[in-house]
Amino acid sequence: MEQPIAVTRQSFDDWMVPVYAPADFILVRGEGSQVWDQQGKSYIDFAGGIAVNALGHAHPVVTAALVEQAGKLWHLGNGYTNEPVLRLAKQLIDATFADKVFFCNSGAEANEAALKLARKRALDQGNSSKNQIVAFNNAFHGRTLFTVSAGGQPKYSKDFAPLPGGITHTPFNDLAAAAEVIGDHTCAVIVEPIQGEGGVLPADPAFLQGLRELCDRHDAVLIFDEVQTGMGRTGELYAYTQYGVVPDVLTTAKALGCGFPIGAMLTTDELAKTLGVGTHGTTYGGNPLATAVAGAVFSIINTPEVLEGVKQRHQWFLDGLNKINQQYPIFSEIRGGGLLIGCQLTQDYAGKAKQITQLANEEGVIALIAGPDVVRFTPSLIIPEQDVKEGLARFARAVARICS
Ligand SMILES: *Cc1c(COP(=O)(O)O)cnc(C)c1O
């Protein structure tokens, strides 16, 4: 057999379009919540591939589902349906408010479908001027041109003008400001129950309830982007149930495939009618390989053991992080829900989140940032207690270094 091509971190700079600045080591293997690099150094994984690997790495049941399906049928195209996609649809429908599901390959695509649905629904009702979308400052909804425009961080969209129009942003958690712009010309409101990329900022219950009432009053579609908060991340299957506010459309991706690319848009019978035959689609969406994996993932995550376990693990993290913060006070707030945890840096350490995660890497733990001032943790939902303890001990050493 031919020798594989030799690759190092330098190869990234040589060969890759430079949209990312990855860490200066290359990971080659993972098991549960541990990963190893080319040199055999071990890391505790508190990032989970950015809230994706909700069952850790190489979970035996998920791997078995992948291998079994891989030997059977990978792909057909949407001229032919398949068994795994129908089973996954039923699992999602039975566990949520939804009656219908559209499958795609990413979070951005799920949001793209949701926004297109809302525009077309209003048009179908004969209301061609009901095309305005309300979104929130600091939000993140993906990187397609439509979703990056709906996102509330102009730094991600400004270089790609002209942008799709008809999108207004107001401050997150400011119901009065939202009420001022939501009207009969509004076709959709899109919101994350917890802003993830924006800094792990939970919505106030009254804010989401108020948006629900405004959408009802003005016949606008309420879209919850649960791409990051979904699939057990907050200790419920989806965060909307914690808030007691039911959206019209819910988008999910990230942990749904635990690393196999898949996204989905969930909605009601009434709204699903908008997207009739031929009005939207994607080649890979709902293919048997992705949906077989997601079906196995779903069966494991949607159990009381795993969901209760998330709440328990939340407490382990909180206890450990508070202890670190007592010794080295660098966090002004520790917030979030379940295993989506954000640590806001104090003024003294503002802008140093990236540097802290780099030191954490050196100490053998992988953490995330959520903007320059927030360190974020989104580990596996089933991370063992021993790994939480060891990872936090390593993280504490990184914090000690930044403080010295
Ligand atoms: C990650 C994320 C997205 C984008 O998902 P992709 O799979 O990267 O397209 C959208 N919305 C939220 C809330 C996210 O966290």
The ligand as a Tripos MOL2 file, in Angstrom:
@<TRIPOS>MOLECULE
LIG
   15    15     1     0     0
SMALL
NO_CHARGES

@<TRIPOS>ATOM
      1 C1        -23.5210   26.6100   15.0450 C.3       1 LIG1
      2 C2        -24.7950   27.3790   14.9250 C.ar      1 LIG1
      3 C3        -25.4200   27.6010   13.6950 C.ar      1 LIG1
      4 C4        -24.7770   27.2070   12.3850 C.3       1 LIG1
      5 O1        -24.6830   25.8250   12.2370 O.3       1 LIG1
      6 P1        -23.7490   25.2520   11.0530 P.3       1 LIG1
      7 O2        -23.9380   23.7700   11.1610 O.co2     1 LIG1
      8 O3        -22.3670   25.7130   11.3380 O.co2     1 LIG1
      9 O4        -24.2560   25.8030    9.7850 O.co2     1 LIG1
     10 C5        -26.6420   28.2400   13.6700 C.ar      1 LIG1
     11 N1        -27.2210   28.6520   14.8030 N.ar      1 LIG1
     12 C6        -26.6710   28.4660   16.0230 C.ar      1 LIG1
     13 C7        -27.3810   28.9190   17.2350 C.3       1 LIG1
     14 C8        -25.4240   27.8340   16.1250 C.ar      1 LIG1
     15 O5        -24.8520   27.6880   17.3190 O.3       1 LIG1
@<TRIPOS>BOND
     1     1     2 1
     2     2     3 ar
     3     2    14 ar
     4     3     4 1
     5     3    10 ar
     6     4     5 1
     7     5     6 1
     8     6     7 2
     9     6     8 1
    10     6     9 1
    11    10    11 ar
    12    11    12 ar
    13    12    13 1
    14    12    14 ar
    15    14    15 1
@<TRIPOS>SUBSTRUCTURE
     1 LIG1         1 GROUP 0 **** ****
